[in-house]
Amino acid sequence: MLAPAFVLEARGRLRIAQGRLRAGLGDLRDAGQRWKRLDCDTPVASRWREDAALALARLGEPDEARQLAAEQLDLAQATGLPRAIGAATRAAGAIAPRTDAIPLLREAVALLGQTSAPLELAKAQIELGAALRRDGHRIEAREHLRRGLELAHRAAAAPLAERAREELLAAGGRPRKPVFTGIDALTASELRVARLAAEGRTNREIAESLFLTQRTVETHLRHVFQKLDIARREELPQQLAVRAPT
């Protein structure tokens, strides 16, 4: 069964986000063993090596971290998929020696820029900006950090956005104030729901299409109406016409 491996991997990420690095690392390693037993240890199904590598680097164990990152990159390159390769390259660049980090992170940004994975691109932009800032390239660093901050905000990835703000300040930049109204204030999830509603889909149809609960759809639409300052679904097509789907 795939579910236990997914759960372990998710719990590992959560524990790492909470600062419980060793516990999270243990979950990720357990997940990796399960993926191997299931013969599903591919970057399409699982990315435990990326998260484990980053955790190991934070724990001061760079050799094992780089070994796992290299394994993930080899597996990703075998798929030929820009998203998988880009994400693995970003992880490798984040823990690479200083001379190798920036070229790897530039490659990750270029690869992920070809995909419809804004959150992954945000991570790569912020990691590249941070590396450039540490290397003294503050002006270019600010450009990447601003792009990463905007993408993180749109994805409602608050911890990632906060890191981008901190790095931007360290690079001598001023983070723009978040947009709280208008179409630019919509998160990626809200925008997806709004587009389907604008096409005339019912809440139930939207929920089934996006694998959400109807209550989640209702919550997203309520936020959409507030941010766009509208009261009826019929107003959505006109409001969304200013932005073509990406």
C-alpha positions as CSV (number, residue, x, y, z in Angstrom):
1,M,0.0,0.0,0.0
2,L,1.2,3.5,-0.9
3,A,-0.7,5.4,1.9
4,P,1.8,4.6,4.8
5,A,4.7,5.8,2.7
6,F,2.9,9.0,1.8
7,V,1.9,9.6,5.4
8,L,5.4,9.0,6.7
9,E,6.9,11.4,4.1
10,A,4.3,14.1,5.0
11,R,4.9,13.7,8.7
12,G,8.6,13.9,8.1
13,R,8.2,17.2,6.3
14,L,5.9,18.5,9.1
15,R,8.4,17.6,11.8
16,I,11.2,19.2,10.0
17,A,9.1,22.4,9.6
18,Q,8.5,22.3,13.3
19,G,12.3,22.2,13.9
20,R,12.3,18.5,15.0
21,L,15.0,17.6,12.5
22,R,16.0,14.2,13.8
23,A,12.4,12.9,14.1
24,G,11.6,14.2,10.7
25,L,14.7,12.6,9.2
26,G,13.7,9.3,10.8
27,D,10.3,9.5,9.2
28,L,11.8,10.3,5.8
29,R,14.2,7.4,5.9
30,D,11.4,5.0,6.9
31,A,9.3,6.3,4.0
32,G,12.3,5.7,1.7
33,Q,12.5,2.1,2.8
34,R,8.8,1.6,2.2
35,W,9.0,3.2,-1.3
36,K,11.9,0.8,-2.1
37,R,9.9,-2.2,-0.9
38,L,7.0,-1.1,-3.1
39,D,9.4,-0.6,-6.1
40,C,8.1,3.0,-6.3
41,D,11.2,4.8,-5.3
42,T,11.1,7.4,-8.1
43,P,11.1,11.2,-8.0
44,V,7.6,11.2,-9.5
45,A,6.1,9.3,-6.6
46,S,8.5,10.4,-3.8
47,R,10.9,13.2,-2.9
48,W,12.1,12.0,0.5
49,R,15.7,12.3,-0.5
50,E,15.4,16.0,-1.2
51,D,13.9,16.8,2.2
52,A,16.3,14.4,4.0
53,A,19.3,16.0,2.3
54,L,18.3,19.5,3.4
55,A,17.7,18.3,7.0
56,L,21.1,16.6,7.1
57,A,22.8,19.7,5.9
58,R,21.1,21.7,8.7
59,L,22.3,19.0,11.1
60,G,25.9,19.5,10.0
61,E,26.2,16.2,8.0
62,P,27.0,17.5,4.5
63,D,28.5,14.3,3.1
64,E,25.4,12.2,3.5
65,A,23.3,15.2,2.5
66,R,25.1,15.6,-0.8
67,Q,25.0,11.8,-1.4
68,L,21.2,11.7,-1.1
69,A,20.8,14.9,-3.2
70,A,23.0,13.3,-5.9
71,E,21.0,10.1,-5.9
72,Q,17.8,12.1,-6.2
73,L,19.2,14.1,-9.1
74,D,20.3,10.9,-10.9
75,L,16.8,9.5,-10.5
76,A,15.2,12.7,-11.7
77,Q,17.4,13.0,-14.8
78,A,16.4,9.5,-15.8
79,T,12.7,10.6,-16.0
80,G,13.5,13.5,-18.4
81,L,10.8,15.6,-16.6
82,P,11.8,19.3,-16.1
83,R,9.8,19.6,-12.8
84,A,11.5,16.5,-11.2
85,I,14.9,17.5,-12.5
86,G,14.5,21.2,-11.5
87,A,13.3,20.3,-7.9
88,A,16.2,17.8,-7.5
89,T,18.7,20.4,-8.9
90,R,17.4,23.0,-6.4
91,A,18.0,20.7,-3.5
92,A,21.5,19.8,-4.7
93,G,22.3,23.5,-5.2
94,A,21.0,24.4,-1.7
95,I,23.6,22.2,-0.1
96,A,26.4,22.3,-2.6
97,P,29.8,23.9,-2.0
98,R,29.8,27.6,-2.6
99,T,31.5,27.4,-6.0
100,D,28.8,25.0,-7.3
101,A,25.7,26.3,-5.6
102,I,24.9,29.3,-7.9
103,P,25.3,27.4,-11.2
104,L,23.1,24.6,-9.9
105,L,20.4,27.0,-8.6
106,R,20.4,29.0,-11.9
107,E,19.8,25.7,-13.7
108,A,16.9,24.9,-11.3
109,V,15.3,28.2,-11.9
110,A,15.6,27.8,-15.7
111,L,14.1,24.3,-15.6
112,L,11.2,25.1,-13.2
113,G,10.4,28.2,-15.2
114,Q,9.3,25.8,-18.0
115,T,6.8,24.1,-15.7
116,S,3.5,24.9,-14.1
117,A,4.9,24.5,-10.6
118,P,5.0,28.0,-9.1
119,L,5.8,26.8,-5.6
120,E,8.8,24.9,-6.7
121,L,9.9,27.9,-8.8
122,A,9.5,30.1,-5.7
123,K,11.8,27.8,-3.7
124,A,14.4,27.9,-6.4
125,Q,14.2,31.7,-6.9
126,I,14.6,32.2,-3.1
127,E,17.4,29.7,-2.8
128,L,19.2,31.4,-5.7
129,G,18.7,34.8,-4.3
130,A,20.0,33.8,-0.9
131,A,23.1,32.2,-2.5
132,L,23.7,35.4,-4.6
133,R,23.3,37.5,-1.5
134,R,25.9,35.5,0.4
135,D,28.3,35.7,-2.6
136,G,28.0,39.5,-2.6
137,H,25.7,39.9,-5.7
138,R,23.1,41.9,-3.8
139,I,21.4,43.6,-6.8
140,E,20.8,40.4,-8.7
141,A,19.9,38.6,-5.4
142,R,17.1,41.1,-4.8
143,E,15.6,40.4,-8.2
144,H,15.3,36.7,-7.6
145,L,14.1,37.2,-4.0
146,R,11.3,39.5,-5.1
147,R,10.1,37.1,-7.7
148,G,10.3,34.2,-5.2
149,L,8.4,36.3,-2.6
150,E,5.6,37.1,-5.1
151,L,5.3,33.4,-6.1
152,A,5.3,32.3,-2.4
153,H,2.6,34.9,-1.6
154,R,0.4,33.7,-4.4
155,A,0.8,30.1,-3.3
156,A,-0.1,31.1,0.3
157,A,3.2,29.6,1.5
158,A,3.7,31.8,4.5
159,P,6.9,30.3,5.9
160,L,8.5,30.5,2.5
161,A,7.4,34.1,2.0
162,E,8.8,35.0,5.4
163,R,12.2,33.6,4.5
164,A,12.1,35.5,1.2
165,R,11.4,38.7,3.1
166,E,14.2,38.1,5.6
167,E,16.7,37.4,2.7
168,L,15.5,40.4,0.8
169,L,16.1,42.7,3.8
170,A,19.5,41.1,4.3
171,A,20.2,41.9,0.6
172,G,19.3,45.6,1.2
173,G,15.9,45.4,-0.4
174,R,12.5,46.4,0.8
175,P,9.8,43.8,0.5
176,R,6.7,45.1,-1.2
177,K,3.6,45.1,0.9
178,P,1.3,42.1,0.2
179,V,-1.7,42.9,-2.0
180,F,-4.9,42.2,-0.1
181,T,-7.5,43.2,-2.7
182,G,-7.9,42.7,-6.4
183,I,-7.1,39.8,-8.6
184,D,-3.4,39.9,-7.7
185,A,-4.4,39.1,-4.1
186,L,-5.9,35.7,-5.0
187,T,-3.9,32.7,-4.1
188,A,-3.3,30.0,-6.7
189,S,-6.0,27.8,-5.2
190,E,-8.5,30.7,-5.1
191,L,-7.8,31.6,-8.7
192,R,-8.4,28.0,-9.8
193,V,-11.7,27.9,-8.0
194,A,-12.7,31.3,-9.3
195,R,-12.0,30.3,-13.0
196,L,-14.1,27.2,-12.7
197,A,-16.9,29.2,-11.1
198,A,-16.6,31.8,-13.9
199,E,-17.2,29.0,-16.4
200,G,-20.5,28.3,-14.7
201,R,-19.5,25.2,-12.7
202,T,-21.4,24.5,-9.5
203,N,-19.6,24.2,-6.2
204,R,-20.1,20.4,-6.3
205,E,-18.6,20.2,-9.8
206,I,-15.6,22.4,-8.8
207,A,-15.0,20.2,-5.7
208,E,-15.0,17.1,-7.8
209,S,-12.8,18.6,-10.4
210,L,-10.2,19.8,-7.9
211,F,-10.5,17.0,-5.4
212,L,-11.7,19.4,-2.7
213,T,-14.6,19.4,-0.3
214,Q,-17.6,21.6,-1.1
215,R,-16.9,23.5,2.1
216,T,-13.4,24.3,1.0
217,V,-14.7,25.5,-2.4
218,E,-17.2,27.8,-0.5
219,T,-14.4,29.2,1.6
220,H,-12.3,29.9,-1.4
221,L,-15.2,31.6,-3.2
222,R,-15.9,33.7,-0.1
223,H,-12.3,34.9,-0.1
224,V,-12.5,35.6,-3.8
225,F,-15.6,37.7,-3.5
226,Q,-14.1,39.7,-0.6
227,K,-10.8,40.3,-2.5
228,L,-12.5,41.2,-5.8
229,D,-15.3,43.2,-4.0
230,I,-18.1,41.5,-5.8
231,A,-21.3,39.8,-4.5
232,R,-22.3,37.4,-7.3
233,R,-20.7,34.6,-9.3
234,E,-22.0,36.3,-12.5
235,E,-19.4,39.1,-11.9
236,L,-16.5,36.7,-12.0
237,P,-16.0,36.4,-15.8
238,Q,-15.5,40.1,-16.2
239,Q,-13.1,40.3,-13.2
240,L,-11.0,37.4,-14.3
241,A,-10.8,38.5,-18.0
242,V,-7.9,40.8,-17.1
243,R,-5.7,37.7,-16.5
244,A,-5.4,34.9,-19.0
245,P,-4.8,31.4,-17.6
246,T,-1.1,30.5,-17.0
